[in-house]
């Protein structure tokens, strides 16, 4: 391996690993596509490995590239800590990216006020939201491909830090004029016997489990007619059918008007939807990450 490598090349590598596309990686770093292509050529020379190979139009990282991911992230984090030592972080002058993994619910609730604060206080800080992935979330945080996760882990790994943000109860949603809803209420029998639309369990996580547990306590099995990929599809199918569904209350109240839905109290005892912010121990003292954590916490406290 040659020694002619710098932090810019490592940032390009990190962007290529995250985006797996030269054009998107270039936008991620803020350079032109030819410059990113040149950076990839240099990276291949430095590491004596193709790093990324084209498979069906997608740049797939090699085993060497995947192995390098966490180490490169550590180098970049430590370099930022070194450069920041002895000085204070200035959000208004910062030019950086933050990658957040979150369910649609948390993204929907937090993104508008969070983006407004960023535009006012740190206009060159870019957010990258990723779809929730329970199975790979910790792995991606360990490798440095995800900076923060908005979720609820009952037993987070010891290498993660956590800040509780907010909690919400669950409510039911139904179309206007749903035959089982009377004066904004639904009976226990109607809710238990009705057919439901549900977001895929690997996407909805503990929210799915909370509803399943509520049915189990009644010695019933929820009648699921369709599993959808996200909450917006859930609302759309409920709007055009007699299916029922459950959502966190604040989210349901906001989308109900858009989709023309009724919000009803669930006539069962259901646990809470909790949201916390998680980050890796190695970034705990990083000034930019500390600032972002405080910003998210402040925004969440005003929801």
Secondary structure as GFF3:
##gff-version 3
##sequence-region A 1 303
A	DSSP	alpha_helix	7	19	.	.	.	ID=ss1
A	DSSP	alpha_helix	22	29	.	.	.	ID=ss2
A	DSSP	alpha_helix	33	47	.	.	.	ID=ss3
A	DSSP	beta_strand	52	55	.	.	.	ID=ss4
A	DSSP	beta_strand	58	61	.	.	.	ID=ss5
A	DSSP	alpha_helix	63	84	.	.	.	ID=ss6
A	DSSP	three_ten_helix	91	93	.	.	.	ID=ss7
A	DSSP	beta_strand	96	102	.	.	.	ID=ss8
A	DSSP	alpha_helix	104	121	.	.	.	ID=ss9
A	DSSP	beta_strand	125	131	.	.	.	ID=ss10
A	DSSP	alpha_helix	137	142	.	.	.	ID=ss11
A	DSSP	beta_strand	148	151	.	.	.	ID=ss12
A	DSSP	beta_strand	160	168	.	.	.	ID=ss13
A	DSSP	beta_strand	170	175	.	.	.	ID=ss14
A	DSSP	beta_strand	181	182	.	.	.	ID=ss15
A	DSSP	beta_strand	185	186	.	.	.	ID=ss16
A	DSSP	alpha_helix	188	193	.	.	.	ID=ss17
A	DSSP	beta_strand	195	199	.	.	.	ID=ss18
A	DSSP	alpha_helix	201	204	.	.	.	ID=ss19
A	DSSP	alpha_helix	206	217	.	.	.	ID=ss20
A	DSSP	beta_strand	223	228	.	.	.	ID=ss21
A	DSSP	alpha_helix	231	239	.	.	.	ID=ss22
A	DSSP	beta_strand	245	248	.	.	.	ID=ss23
A	DSSP	alpha_helix	249	259	.	.	.	ID=ss24
A	DSSP	beta_strand	261	264	.	.	.	ID=ss25
A	DSSP	beta_strand	273	280	.	.	.	ID=ss26
A	DSSP	three_ten_helix	281	283	.	.	.	ID=ss27
A	DSSP	alpha_helix	287	301	.	.	.	ID=ss28
###
